[in-house]
């Protein structure tokens, strides 16, 4: 497949005449990308992790909610760090670890728990969220 690059020239400084359009064919390279050129944004590519959270679905108001993070398929030499946040309630225990317990006594409706996993390349997507309905 050939791509055509159309070069149109504006008025020249000498006399103001318009130059004709010039077409030059450009042939894309048929060579595959280098073997080590994995997409750094793709989870599970050997560099970036796959981050998943346990899901509770629903829980009773006042019952502590435990949420765990699993991190796999990332760079093997990374020790992950964990930064959790909740949309309501509060984190009772576990901030900085792979598992937290969330206080639900003052939560009505949906509760979203998010973890940001650190230690991996900055271009990696390293967060995950789950939403639980508190009844």
C-alpha positions as CSV (number, residue, x, y, z in Angstrom):
1,X,0.0,0.0,0.0
2,X,1.4,3.4,-0.9
3,X,0.6,6.6,0.8
4,X,0.8,9.8,-1.1
5,X,2.0,13.0,0.5
6,X,0.7,16.1,-1.1
7,X,2.9,19.0,-0.7
8,X,1.3,22.3,-1.5
9,X,3.5,25.4,-1.5
10,X,2.2,28.8,-0.6
11,X,3.1,32.0,-2.3
12,X,6.8,32.5,-2.7
13,X,8.5,35.6,-1.6
14,X,9.9,36.2,-5.2
15,X,7.1,37.5,-7.3
16,X,4.1,36.0,-5.4
17,X,3.4,33.2,-7.9
18,X,1.9,30.0,-6.6
19,X,4.0,26.9,-7.1
20,X,2.3,23.7,-8.4
21,X,1.4,20.9,-6.0
22,X,4.0,18.1,-5.9
23,X,3.1,14.5,-5.1
24,X,5.7,12.2,-3.7
25,X,4.8,8.6,-2.9
26,X,5.7,7.3,0.6
27,X,6.0,3.6,1.1
28,X,5.4,2.5,4.8
29,X,8.0,0.1,6.2
30,X,7.0,-3.5,6.1
31,X,9.3,-4.4,9.0
32,X,7.7,-5.4,12.3
33,X,8.4,-3.3,15.4
34,X,11.5,-4.3,17.4
35,X,10.9,-7.4,19.6
36,X,11.3,-5.5,22.8
37,X,8.9,-2.7,21.9
38,X,5.9,-3.7,24.0
39,X,3.3,-1.0,24.7
40,X,4.2,0.3,28.1
41,X,0.5,1.2,28.7
42,X,-0.7,-2.3,28.2
43,X,-1.4,-4.2,31.4
44,X,0.3,-7.6,31.6
45,X,3.0,-6.8,29.0
46,X,5.8,-7.8,31.4
47,X,6.4,-4.1,32.5
48,X,3.0,-2.9,33.6
49,X,0.9,-4.8,36.2
50,X,-2.6,-6.1,36.0
51,X,-4.4,-4.7,39.1
52,X,-7.6,-6.3,40.3
53,X,-9.8,-5.8,43.4
54,X,-12.0,-8.3,45.2
55,X,-15.7,-7.4,44.9
56,X,-18.3,-7.7,47.6
57,X,-21.3,-6.8,45.5
58,X,-23.2,-5.6,48.6
59,X,-22.8,-5.4,52.3
60,X,-24.9,-4.5,55.3
61,X,-24.6,-1.0,56.8
62,X,-22.3,-1.1,59.8
63,X,-20.5,-4.3,58.6
64,X,-16.8,-3.7,57.9
65,X,-16.0,-4.3,54.3
66,X,-12.7,-5.9,53.4
67,X,-11.2,-5.3,49.9
68,X,-8.1,-6.9,48.6
69,X,-5.8,-6.0,45.7
70,X,-4.0,-8.4,43.5
71,X,-1.1,-7.3,41.4
72,X,0.2,-9.6,38.7
73,X,2.1,-9.7,35.4
74,X,4.2,-6.5,36.1
75,X,7.9,-6.0,36.2
76,X,9.2,-8.8,38.5
77,X,11.7,-6.6,40.4
78,X,9.0,-4.1,41.6
79,X,7.7,-4.2,45.2
80,X,4.3,-2.6,44.9
81,X,3.0,0.2,47.2
82,X,-0.7,0.7,47.8
83,X,-2.6,4.0,48.3
84,X,-6.3,3.4,48.9
85,X,-9.2,5.9,48.8
86,X,-13.0,5.5,49.5
87,X,-15.9,7.6,48.3
88,X,-17.7,7.3,51.7
89,X,-17.1,5.8,55.1
90,X,-13.5,5.5,56.0
91,X,-10.5,3.2,56.0
92,X,-10.3,1.5,59.4
93,X,-7.1,-0.5,58.7
94,X,-4.7,-1.5,56.0
95,X,-3.7,1.8,54.3
96,X,-0.4,1.1,52.5
97,X,-1.0,-2.7,52.3
98,X,-2.7,-4.9,49.7
99,X,-5.9,-5.3,51.9
100,X,-8.1,-2.7,53.7
101,X,-11.1,-2.8,56.0
102,X,-13.6,0.0,55.3
103,X,-16.0,1.4,57.9
104,X,-19.6,1.4,56.5
105,X,-21.6,2.6,59.6
106,X,-22.3,6.1,58.0
107,X,-22.6,4.9,54.4
108,X,-25.9,4.8,52.5
109,X,-26.0,3.5,48.9
110,X,-22.9,3.0,46.8
111,X,-19.4,2.9,48.2
112,X,-16.5,3.1,45.7
113,X,-13.1,1.8,46.8
114,X,-10.0,2.7,44.6
115,X,-6.4,1.6,44.9
116,X,-3.4,3.2,43.2
117,X,-0.5,0.9,43.0
118,X,2.9,2.5,43.0
119,X,6.4,1.4,42.1
120,X,5.9,0.7,38.4
121,X,6.8,2.9,35.4
122,X,4.9,6.2,35.4
123,X,3.3,5.4,32.0
124,X,1.6,2.2,33.4
125,X,-2.1,2.2,34.3
126,X,-2.0,1.1,38.0
127,X,-5.3,1.9,39.5
128,X,-8.4,-0.2,40.0
129,X,-11.9,0.5,41.5
130,X,-14.8,-1.5,42.7
131,X,-18.2,-0.3,43.9
132,X,-20.3,-2.0,46.6
133,X,-23.9,-1.3,47.5
134,X,-24.3,-0.7,51.3
135,X,-27.8,-1.6,52.5
